[in-house]
Amino acid sequence: MLLLVVVPGAFFLAVSAASTAVTEREKFFNLNVGVMGVAWAVGGGAFFLGLSARQLDERLVLAGYRAGELALGRLAFLLVGAIPIVLLYGLMLPLVAGTDVGLLFLAVCLTALVSVALGLAFASILPRELEGVLLLIAVIGVQSSTVNAGSGTTPALPFFGPLRIVKTAWDSSGGLIAPTAHSLVTFAALLGLATWMWRSRLKVAHATPRSPRRQHRHSARSGTHGPPGGP
């Protein structure tokens, strides 16, 4: 997680420090790359957490938990864990780029929100780490390559909303309602996909109690305190 957070920030600072005679368009591109660093850090963490918990989810469902409860708990954990990353990048990027602090902080927050759902969606679909990392690199790379000082980015990509807000912070053009709504809809769609995939994978009858406490109560009612054939 430390590498996921530090590497994009170090890359952005290195590029910004080396930019002595660059155009405004290049500075704008560097700022968008810095915002995409948040997508890499938060989305990568969400993917690795979701992927590593696959076998644990099956045991938790057998213990009595519901798939929705697991999804809600994991989402809450990731959102809380993203707060330090948001604070770090939300304060660093405006200081280095010299843009509007409030708008850029909003863009960083929306990027983290979409990244959590994107990482969980990838974890629910892809079986191994390599495929997820490559796909995450592809999405962030394509999203960064479409950034243009004149046209912004492509609405079909998940980080369209945050990068449009970055453009607004850069040149005070465009509104906030449409990109914010785009980010929230993207977050809901990706999270819905992840939850649906979890539920389809964890096909266990919740009506059958499996937790140790419930098994103990059932044994107490039936008068059996040990396995069949025991002493």
Backbone torsions as a table, in degrees:
resi	resn	phi	psi	omega
1	MET	NA	-38.1	179.1
2	LEU	-62.4	-41.8	177.8
3	LEU	-66.0	-40.1	178.9
4	LEU	-60.2	-34.3	-177.8
5	VAL	-83.1	-41.8	-170.5
6	VAL	-78.6	-41.1	-172.9
7	VAL	-59.5	-48.7	178.7
8	PRO	-63.0	-38.4	179.0
9	GLY	-66.2	-41.0	177.7
10	ALA	-64.5	-38.2	177.9
11	PHE	-64.1	-43.7	179.8
12	PHE	-64.2	-43.8	179.7
13	LEU	-65.3	-38.5	179.0
14	ALA	-65.2	-43.0	179.1
15	VAL	-66.2	-42.0	-179.1
16	SER	-66.0	-38.7	-179.8
17	ALA	-69.5	-30.9	-179.5
18	ALA	-84.5	-7.5	-176.7
19	SER	-86.7	91.2	-178.6
20	THR	-101.6	-38.0	-177.8
21	ALA	-129.5	55.7	-178.5
22	VAL	-107.1	162.7	179.8
23	THR	-80.7	168.2	176.7
24	GLU	-63.8	-32.9	178.8
25	ARG	-64.7	-39.9	177.9
26	GLU	-68.5	-37.5	176.4
27	LYS	-63.6	-39.6	178.3
28	PHE	-64.6	-41.3	177.5
29	PHE	-62.7	-42.9	179.1
30	ASN	-61.6	-37.3	178.9
31	LEU	-65.2	-41.0	178.0
32	ASN	-65.9	-36.0	176.4
33	VAL	-63.8	-38.1	176.1
34	GLY	-62.6	-40.4	176.9
35	VAL	-65.9	-37.6	177.3
36	MET	-67.1	-20.1	172.7
37	GLY	-61.8	-33.5	175.1
38	VAL	-65.1	-40.1	178.0
39	ALA	-61.7	-39.9	-179.7
40	TRP	-67.9	-45.3	-177.0
41	ALA	-66.2	-50.8	-176.2
42	VAL	-74.1	-45.0	-179.6
43	GLY	-64.6	-39.9	177.6
44	GLY	-64.8	-41.6	177.6
45	GLY	-63.7	-41.8	178.7
46	ALA	-64.4	-39.1	179.9
47	PHE	-65.0	-48.9	-177.1
48	PHE	-66.2	-36.2	177.2
49	LEU	-66.1	-47.3	-179.6
50	GLY	-64.0	-37.6	-179.1
51	LEU	-71.8	-39.5	-178.0
52	SER	-72.1	-16.5	-177.3
53	ALA	-95.4	8.5	-176.4
54	ARG	-61.2	-51.9	-179.4
55	GLN	-69.0	-34.0	177.4
56	LEU	-64.5	-36.8	179.0
57	ASP	-59.0	-41.4	-179.0
58	GLU	-62.4	-41.9	179.3
59	ARG	-69.1	-36.7	179.3
60	LEU	-67.7	-37.8	177.0
61	VAL	-66.1	-40.8	176.9
62	LEU	-64.5	-26.7	178.2
63	ALA	-80.6	-5.1	175.9
64	GLY	118.5	-7.1	178.8
65	TYR	-77.2	153.6	177.0
66	ARG	-97.9	154.3	-179.1
67	ALA	-61.2	-37.4	177.9
68	GLY	-64.2	-37.3	177.2
69	GLU	-64.6	-41.7	178.6
70	LEU	-65.1	-41.6	179.3
71	ALA	-64.4	-41.8	-179.5
72	LEU	-67.5	-41.6	178.9
73	GLY	-65.4	-42.1	178.9
74	ARG	-66.7	-37.7	178.1
75	LEU	-63.8	-44.5	179.7
76	ALA	-63.1	-41.2	179.2
77	PHE	-62.8	-43.2	-178.1
78	LEU	-69.5	-37.8	178.9
79	LEU	-66.0	-40.7	177.0
80	VAL	-67.1	-40.5	179.0
81	GLY	-66.3	-23.8	179.5
82	ALA	-78.5	-14.7	-176.6
83	ILE	-59.3	-47.7	178.1
84	PRO	-60.8	-36.2	179.0
85	ILE	-66.9	-42.2	178.9
86	VAL	-62.9	-43.2	179.6
87	LEU	-64.6	-42.0	-179.0
88	LEU	-62.2	-53.1	-177.5
89	TYR	-74.8	-34.0	-179.6
90	GLY	-65.6	-25.1	176.5
91	LEU	-94.4	-33.3	-177.0
92	MET	-73.4	-45.2	-174.4
93	LEU	-63.0	-46.7	178.7
94	PRO	-63.9	-35.1	180.0
95	LEU	-65.9	-39.6	-178.7
96	VAL	-77.4	-41.4	-174.9
97	ALA	-87.3	-21.7	180.0
98	GLY	71.6	37.8	-179.6
99	THR	-111.0	-177.8	-179.0
100	ASP	-62.6	123.9	-174.9
101	VAL	-68.9	-45.2	-176.2
102	GLY	-63.2	-46.8	-178.9
103	LEU	-67.0	-40.5	-179.6
104	LEU	-68.8	-34.7	176.1
105	PHE	-66.1	-38.0	175.7
106	LEU	-62.6	-41.8	178.5
107	ALA	-62.6	-40.1	178.7
108	VAL	-66.1	-41.7	179.1
109	CYS	-62.2	-45.6	179.7
110	LEU	-67.2	-34.8	176.4
111	THR	-62.3	-44.3	178.4
112	ALA	-63.6	-39.8	-179.3
113	LEU	-62.8	-48.6	179.6
114	VAL	-65.9	-36.0	-177.3
115	SER	-65.4	-37.2	177.6
116	VAL	-59.6	-48.9	-179.9
117	ALA	-67.0	-36.6	179.5
118	LEU	-65.4	-44.5	178.5
119	GLY	-63.3	-41.0	178.5
120	LEU	-67.4	-36.7	178.2
121	ALA	-65.1	-43.2	177.6
122	PHE	-63.0	-40.2	-179.9
123	ALA	-65.6	-31.0	-179.5
124	SER	-79.8	-16.5	-177.0
125	ILE	-102.9	-45.1	-171.3
126	LEU	-91.9	141.5	-173.7
127	PRO	-88.2	-19.9	-173.0
128	ARG	-134.1	163.3	-175.9
129	GLU	-65.8	-40.5	-173.4
130	LEU	-61.3	-45.8	-179.6
131	GLU	-61.6	-42.1	-179.4
132	GLY	-65.6	-43.4	179.5
133	VAL	-63.3	-44.5	180.0
134	LEU	-63.5	-41.5	-179.9
135	LEU	-68.5	-37.9	177.3
136	LEU	-64.7	-42.0	176.1
137	ILE	-62.4	-40.4	-179.4
138	ALA	-63.8	-45.9	-178.4
139	VAL	-64.2	-47.4	-178.4
140	ILE	-68.3	-38.2	178.6
141	GLY	-64.9	-45.3	178.2
142	VAL	-64.3	-41.5	179.5
143	GLN	-62.2	-41.7	179.7
144	SER	-68.9	-36.0	-177.5
145	SER	-70.8	-20.6	-179.7
146	THR	-86.5	-7.0	-179.4
147	VAL	-66.4	130.0	-179.5
148	ASN	-145.7	136.0	-177.7
149	ALA	-61.8	-21.0	-178.0
150	GLY	-98.0	-31.9	-172.3
151	SER	-119.4	-7.4	-180.0
152	GLY	78.7	-127.0	-176.8
153	THR	-138.4	-176.0	-173.4
154	THR	-91.9	127.9	-177.9
155	PRO	-62.7	-22.7	-178.8
156	ALA	-73.0	-14.8	-178.6
157	LEU	-89.3	152.2	-169.8
158	PRO	-67.8	-26.9	-176.1
159	PHE	-102.7	27.7	177.0
160	PHE	-60.6	-45.9	-177.0
161	GLY	-60.7	-54.0	179.8
162	PRO	-58.9	-39.7	-177.9
163	LEU	-72.6	-27.6	172.5
164	ARG	-67.7	-36.5	177.2
165	ILE	-69.1	-34.7	174.3
166	VAL	-60.2	-41.4	177.9
167	LYS	-64.5	-38.9	176.8
168	THR	-63.6	-41.0	177.2
169	ALA	-66.2	-27.7	-176.6
170	TRP	-79.5	-47.9	-174.5
171	ASP	-126.2	11.8	176.7
172	SER	58.0	37.1	178.1
173	SER	-118.4	137.4	178.7
174	GLY	94.8	165.4	-179.7
175	GLY	-101.4	-174.2	-178.1
176	LEU	-113.8	-22.7	-173.6
177	ILE	-66.3	-49.8	-176.9
178	ALA	-63.4	-49.4	179.3
179	PRO	-66.0	-33.9	177.2
180	THR	-66.5	-43.9	177.8
181	ALA	-62.7	-39.1	177.8
182	HIS	-60.7	-42.3	-179.6
183	SER	-65.8	-42.7	-179.0
184	LEU	-67.0	-40.0	178.0
185	VAL	-66.4	-41.4	177.4
186	THR	-62.5	-43.1	177.4
187	PHE	-59.8	-46.7	-179.1
188	ALA	-65.1	-40.2	-179.1
189	ALA	-66.8	-45.1	179.9
190	LEU	-66.9	-40.0	178.0
191	LEU	-66.8	-37.8	176.0
192	GLY	-63.2	-40.0	177.1
193	LEU	-63.4	-44.8	179.8
194	ALA	-62.4	-43.7	-179.1
195	THR	-65.8	-41.0	179.0
196	TRP	-63.3	-41.0	178.5
197	MET	-66.1	-39.0	176.5
198	TRP	-60.9	-48.0	-177.9
199	ARG	-62.7	-39.4	179.5
200	SER	-69.8	-27.3	179.3
201	ARG	-83.2	-33.3	-178.0
202	LEU	-99.0	67.0	-178.7
203	LYS	-85.7	84.6	179.7
204	VAL	-127.3	136.8	179.5
205	ALA	-70.1	110.8	-178.1
206	HIS	-71.2	-16.9	-177.9
207	ALA	-70.9	-20.0	-179.7
208	THR	-87.4	111.7	-179.1
209	PRO	-68.4	132.0	-177.6
210	ARG	-126.7	-5.1	-176.2
211	SER	-71.3	152.3	179.8
212	PRO	-57.7	-38.5	-179.9
213	ARG	-64.3	-43.1	-179.7
214	ARG	-68.4	-36.7	177.8
215	GLN	-64.7	-37.0	179.2
216	HIS	-65.8	-42.4	178.4
217	ARG	-63.8	-40.9	179.6
218	HIS	-63.8	-39.0	178.5
219	SER	-66.6	-37.1	179.9
220	ALA	-65.9	-38.6	-179.8
221	ARG	-69.0	-37.8	-176.4
222	SER	-83.6	-8.8	178.0
223	GLY	84.8	5.2	177.6
224	THR	-101.0	132.5	-177.6
225	HIS	-119.6	8.8	179.6
226	GLY	-158.3	177.0	-179.4
227	PRO	-69.1	154.2	178.7
228	PRO	-57.1	136.9	179.0
229	GLY	85.9	2.0	-178.5
230	GLY	-79.4	174.8	-179.6
231	PRO	-71.5	NA	NA
